[in-house]
Amino acid sequence: MKESLLINILLVLSVFSADLTDYFKMKNCDPKCTLETQNFTLETAFPKKCSTICADLIINDQTDLTEKQMKSTFSKMKNLIGRLIIVNTQFKSASFLAGLESIECGGTDLVTTIGFNDEMTELGLTNLTSISCAGFLVISNYKMNTLGVPNLKSITLNEFHDPNITAVRIMIDPLSFEFCITVDEMESLITSEVTNLDEIYGVYCEPAVTENLCKSPEICSRVLGDVEVGSNSSLENMKSIELIFGSLIISGTQLTNVSFLENLKYVAQLAEAKSAIIVENNPNLLNISFPKLKRVRSDINSVSVVFTDNNENLKLDVSNCYKLRNDLGMTTDLSPTFDGESCDSMNSSAPAAPCIVVGNSTCNFSTMQIKMFQSIFVVFLVFVNVY
């Protein structure tokens, strides 16, 4: 767990006041339900009777209301159009917004930010079901134990997002050693098609075992813990697995393919520096196509998918590597690796290899390089607009 410079820069940029007047007009906001000021205080004439509020709502250390007063003020609000920022407060949770069901950010690159709240132990947004923003940041809330968004199901980019932004950036780093995220919350995050989950730090909360959730080494549709496939494993049992909250480890088998994992869709590893999929010492393995696997998640500093000491033929056709990377929507060029080599390094080490184009990558630059150039350009534009 580390508080990176990037997170601080994004937080600082996120709290600049935004002019959303034009956006509110496009959304046909009721003038009576539109909040003109950003910083929320006792003097703010908040439209208490409106269920849909249009506002660039900033709650910070200048907010001079008690939690009881806040709860009364926001009791009718169900939908927020604009933006939500909660920073530098002493509130123990944001449960005063418990009635809030949806957040739709205005502008092209605005994010929902909840950070640097020293006493906050959870968000407490129990009815929040949808977020439509460029990002969702929950950072540096030092006493946070749980996330507290049990019903969040829909995460999408906002309607008029910057075309250079292709995914909702999820940053959850409370900097609390007690922090955990529930398996249901992770499932909502990883099953969303447009979320970048590289920067989530914590562990899984201890769940209640149910018919559809079991702990490894037990096998069911949703497994908490590492699923290990070895030479004596029952492949028939593996067919029911759909989601692994841990790692998939296939080691020391005589398998020629991974088709037995016919229903596996997601693998989400939270442990630091641990890969989501580890495939090693399988000398006969030739086909690495997972029938239904859509996405894997691991720590940003680790390689998500690792193949080591398997059949040599896997490395001879670099298109296998690129196809797997593309199929799983991996956000960096680091994964997958075959005996320590990424797709790009495998491709460049083969003198006669053809140029392979996947997604936004080209023969001249890797996807990571292109994204880096795009990010630099976006930050440059933000600073130009701010200053």
C-alpha positions in Angstrom: 0.0 0.0 0.0 1.5 3.3 -1.0 0.3 6.8 -1.6 1.6 7.5 -5.0 2.4 10.9 -6.5 -0.1 10.2 -9.2 -3.0 9.8 -6.8 -2.2 13.1 -5.1 -2.0 14.9 -8.4 -5.4 13.5 -9.5 -7.0 14.4 -6.2 -5.7 18.0 -6.4 -7.0 18.3 -10.0 -10.3 16.7 -9.0 -11.3 19.4 -6.4 -11.0 22.4 -8.7 -14.4 23.9 -9.1 -16.0 23.0 -12.4 -18.3 25.2 -14.5 -21.2 22.8 -15.2 -23.7 25.4 -16.3 -23.9 24.2 -19.9 -24.0 20.6 -18.8 -26.9 21.3 -16.5 -28.8 22.9 -19.4 -28.1 19.9 -21.6 -29.5 17.7 -18.8 -32.6 19.9 -18.5 -31.9 20.5 -14.8 -34.8 22.1 -12.9 -33.5 25.6 -11.8 -35.2 25.1 -8.5 -33.1 21.9 -8.0 -29.8 23.3 -9.2 -27.1 24.3 -6.7 -25.0 27.2 -7.9 -22.3 27.2 -5.2 -19.7 24.4 -4.8 -18.6 24.4 -1.2 -21.4 23.3 1.1 -22.0 25.3 4.3 -24.9 26.3 6.6 -25.4 29.3 4.4 -26.0 27.2 1.3 -29.6 27.4 0.1 -29.9 23.6 -0.6 -33.0 22.5 -2.4 -34.1 20.0 0.2 -37.3 18.9 -1.5 -35.7 17.8 -4.7 -34.9 14.1 -5.4 -32.7 15.0 -8.3 -30.0 17.6 -7.6 -27.8 19.3 -10.1 -24.6 20.4 -8.4 -20.9 20.4 -8.2 -21.1 19.3 -4.6 -18.0 19.8 -2.5 -18.1 18.8 1.2 -14.9 19.7 3.0 -13.3 21.3 6.1 -15.4 24.4 5.4 -18.6 22.5 5.8 -20.0 23.6 9.2 -22.9 21.2 9.6 -23.2 18.3 11.9 -23.8 14.8 10.6 -27.4 15.1 11.9 -27.9 18.3 10.0 -26.3 16.8 6.9 -28.6 13.8 7.0 -31.7 16.1 7.3 -30.5 18.3 4.4 -29.9 15.4 2.0 -32.8 13.1 3.1 -34.7 13.6 -0.2 -31.8 13.5 -2.6 -31.6 10.3 -4.7 -29.8 11.4 -7.8 -26.8 13.7 -8.2 -26.0 15.2 -11.5 -22.6 17.1 -11.5 -20.0 15.8 -9.1 -19.4 14.7 -5.5 -16.3 15.6 -3.6 -15.9 14.7 0.1 -12.4 15.7 1.3 -10.7 16.8 4.6 -13.7 16.3 6.8 -14.1 14.7 10.3 -17.2 12.7 9.4 -17.1 9.0 10.3 -19.0 8.0 7.2 -20.9 9.5 4.3 -24.1 7.9 5.6 -25.8 11.3 5.5 -26.0 10.5 1.8 -27.5 7.1 2.4 -30.5 7.8 0.2 -28.3 8.6 -2.8 -28.9 6.1 -5.6 -26.9 7.5 -8.5 -24.1 9.9 -9.3 -23.7 11.2 -12.9 -20.6 13.4 -13.4 -20.8 16.4 -15.7 -17.9 17.6 -17.9 -15.5 15.4 -19.8 -13.2 14.1 -17.1 -14.7 14.7 -13.7 -14.4 12.1 -10.9 -16.1 11.3 -7.7 -13.5 11.7 -4.9 -13.7 10.8 -1.2 -10.4 11.2 0.4 -8.3 12.5 3.4 -11.2 12.1 5.8 -9.2 11.1 9.0 -12.2 9.7 11.0 -14.1 8.0 8.2 -14.5 4.2 8.7 -16.7 3.5 5.7 -18.6 5.3 3.0 -22.0 4.1 4.1 -23.6 4.7 0.7 -25.9 1.8 1.2 -28.4 2.7 -1.6 -25.9 3.8 -4.2 -26.5 1.6 -7.3 -24.8 3.5 -10.2 -21.8 5.8 -10.9 -21.3 7.4 -14.2 -18.0 9.3 -14.0 -14.4 9.3 -15.4 -13.2 8.0 -12.0 -14.1 6.9 -8.5 -11.4 7.7 -6.0 -11.5 6.5 -2.3 -8.1 7.4 -0.9 -6.2 8.2 2.3 -9.1 7.7 4.7 -6.8 6.3 7.4 -9.4 4.6 9.6 -11.5 3.1 6.9 -12.3 -0.6 7.6 -14.8 -1.3 4.8 -15.9 0.3 1.6 -19.6 0.4 2.2 -21.2 0.4 -1.2 -23.1 -3.0 -1.0 -25.5 -2.2 -3.8 -23.3 -0.6 -6.4 -24.0 -2.5 -9.6 -23.5 -0.1 -12.5 -20.2 1.7 -13.2 -19.9 3.5 -16.5 -18.2 6.5 -18.2 -20.3 9.6 -18.1 -22.3 10.7 -21.2 -19.9 13.3 -22.5 -16.5 11.8 -21.5 -13.2 12.7 -23.0 -12.7 10.3 -26.0 -9.1 9.7 -24.7 -10.6 8.2 -21.5 -11.6 4.6 -22.2 -12.2 3.3 -18.7 -13.5 4.5 -15.3 -10.4 4.7 -13.1 -11.1 3.0 -9.8 -8.6 4.0 -7.0 -9.3 2.5 -3.6 -6.4 3.0 -1.3 -7.5 4.1 2.2 -4.0 3.6 3.6 -5.5 1.6 6.4 -4.2 -1.8 7.3 -7.6 -2.8 8.5 -9.4 -2.1 5.2 -11.2 -4.9 3.4 -13.5 -5.1 0.4 -16.4 -7.6 0.2 -16.5 -10.2 -2.6 -19.8 -8.8 -3.7 -18.2 -5.3 -4.1 -15.3 -6.8 -6.1 -17.7 -8.7 -8.3 -19.5 -5.5 -9.1 -16.2 -3.8 -10.0 -14.7 -6.6 -12.1 -17.9 -7.4 -14.0 -18.2 -3.8 -15.2 -16.8 -3.6 -18.7 -15.2 -0.2 -18.4 -13.4 -0.1 -15.1 -9.6 0.0 -14.5 -9.0 -1.9 -11.3 -5.2 -1.7 -11.2 -5.1 0.4 -8.1 -7.2 -1.3 -5.4 -5.3 -2.0 -2.1 -6.7 -4.1 0.7 -7.9 -7.7 1.5 -11.1 -9.5 1.2 -13.5 -9.2 4.1 -14.4 -12.5 5.8 -17.6 -13.6 4.0 -20.5 -15.8 5.0 -20.3 -19.1 3.2 -23.3 -19.8 1.0 -24.4 -22.2 -1.7 -22.8 -20.0 -4.3 -19.7 -18.9 -2.3 -17.2 -21.2 -0.8 -13.6 -21.1 0.5 -10.7 -22.9 -1.2 -10.0 -25.8 -1.3 -13.8 -26.3 -1.6 -15.1 -25.8 -5.2 -18.3 -24.0 -6.2 -19.3 -21.2 -8.6 -17.6 -18.4 -6.6 -14.4 -19.4 -4.7 -12.6 -17.3 -2.1 -8.9 -18.1 -2.1 -6.5 -19.7 -4.6 -7.7 -22.5 -6.8 -4.9 -24.9 -7.4 -5.0 -27.4 -10.2 -2.4 -30.2 -10.0 -1.8 -33.7 -11.3 -4.4 -35.2 -9.0 -7.1 -32.6 -9.2 -10.6 -33.5 -10.3 -11.2 -31.5 -13.5 -14.9 -32.3 -13.4 -15.3 -30.3 -10.2 -13.6 -27.3 -11.8 -16.3 -26.9 -14.5 -18.6 -25.1 -12.1 -16.2 -22.3 -11.2 -17.2 -18.9 -12.5 -15.3 -16.4 -10.3 -12.2 -16.8 -8.2 -11.4 -14.2 -5.5 -7.7 -15.2 -5.4 -5.4 -16.8 -7.9 -5.8 -19.6 -10.4 -2.7 -21.8 -10.2 -2.2 -24.7 -12.7 1.0 -26.5 -11.9 2.7 -29.8 -12.7 0.0 -31.4 -14.8 -0.1 -33.3 -18.1 -2.9 -31.1 -19.5 -2.9 -30.1 -23.2 -5.5 -27.4 -22.8 -7.5 -25.4 -20.2 -11.0 -26.2 -21.6 -12.0 -27.9 -18.3 -12.5 -24.3 -16.9 -15.5 -24.0 -19.1 -17.4 -21.5 -17.0 -14.6 -19.4 -15.5 -15.2 -15.7 -16.3 -13.3 -13.6 -13.7 -10.2 -13.9 -11.5 -9.6 -11.1 -9.0 -6.5 -11.3 -6.8 -6.1 -8.6 -4.2 -2.8 -9.7 -2.6 0.2 -7.4 -3.3 2.7 -8.6 -6.0 0.8 -11.8 -6.7 -0.4 -12.8 -10.2 -4.0 -13.7 -10.9 -3.2 -16.6 -13.1 0.0 -18.8 -12.7 0.5 -21.6 -15.2 3.8 -23.5 -14.6 5.5 -26.8 -15.3 2.9 -28.2 -17.7 5.0 -29.8 -20.5 2.1 -30.9 -22.7 0.2 -27.6 -22.6 -0.4 -26.3 -26.1 -3.8 -24.5 -26.0 -4.2 -21.6 -23.6 -7.6 -20.4 -24.8 -9.9 -20.1 -21.8 -13.5 -20.7 -23.0 -15.3 -17.9 -21.2 -12.6 -16.0 -19.3 -13.3 -12.2 -19.6 -11.1 -10.5 -17.2 -8.4 -10.9 -14.6 -7.2 -8.4 -11.9 -4.0 -8.2 -9.8 -1.8 -5.6 -8.2 -0.6 -2.9 -10.7 3.0 -3.8 -9.8 2.6 -7.5 -10.6 2.2 -9.4 -13.9 -1.4 -10.6 -14.0 -0.9 -13.7 -16.0 2.3 -15.8 -15.9 3.3 -18.8 -17.9 6.6 -20.5 -16.9 8.2 -23.8 -18.0 5.4 -25.1 -20.1 5.5 -26.5 -23.6 8.1 -24.6 -25.7 5.6 -24.3 -28.6 3.6 -21.7 -26.6 6.4 -19.2 -27.1 6.9 -19.8 -30.8 3.7 -18.2 -31.8 3.5 -14.7 -30.3 0.0 -14.3 -31.6 -1.1 -16.5 -28.7 0.2 -13.9 -26.3 -1.4 -11.0 -28.0 -4.7 -12.7 -28.3 -4.8 -13.6 -24.6 -3.9 -10.0 -23.7 -6.6 -8.6 -26.0 -9.3 -11.1 -24.9 -8.8 -10.2 -21.2 -8.6 -6.5 -21.8 -5.3 -6.1 -20.0 -4.4 -2.5 -19.2 -0.6 -2.8 -19.5 1.8 -4.3 -21.8 3.4 -6.3 -19.0 1.0 -9.2 -19.1 0.9 -11.9 -20.0 4.5 -13.3 -19.8 6.0 -16.5 -21.1 9.1 -17.5 -19.3 9.7 -13.9 -18.3 9.0 -12.3 -21.7 6.0 -10.1 -22.5 4.3 -10.1 -25.9 6.2 -7.1 -27.1 9.6 -8.5 -26.0 8.8 -11.9 -27.6 7.8 -10.1 -30.8 10.9 -7.9 -31.0 13.2 -10.8 -30.3 12.0 -12.6 -33.4 13.8 -11.0 -36.4 11.4 -12.3 -39.0 8.3 -11.8 -37.0 5.5 -9.9 -38.7 4.1 -6.7 -37.2 1.2 -7.6 -35.0 -1.4 -4.9 -34.4 -3.8 -5.3 -31.4 -6.1 -2.5 -30.2 -4.3 0.8 -30.3 -0.8 -0.7 -30.6 1.3 -0.2 -33.7 4.6 -1.5 -35.2 6.4 1.6 -33.9 5.1 2.0 -30.3 3.8 -0.3 -27.7 0.3 0.2 -26.3 1.8 1.4 -23.0 3.9 4.0 -24.8 0.8 5.3 -26.6 -1.2 5.5 -23.4 1.6 7.3 -21.7 1.7 9.9 -24.5 -2.1 10.3 -24.3 -1.9 10.7 -20.5 0.7 13.4 -20.8 -1.3 15.2 -23.3 -4.5 15.0 -21.2 -2.7 16.3 -18.1 -1.2 19.2 -20.2 -4.7 20.2 -21.4 -6.0 20.1 -17.8 -3.3 22.4 -16.6 -3.8 24.8 -19.5 -7.5 25.0 -18.7 -6.9 25.5 -15.0 -4.2 28.1 -15.3 
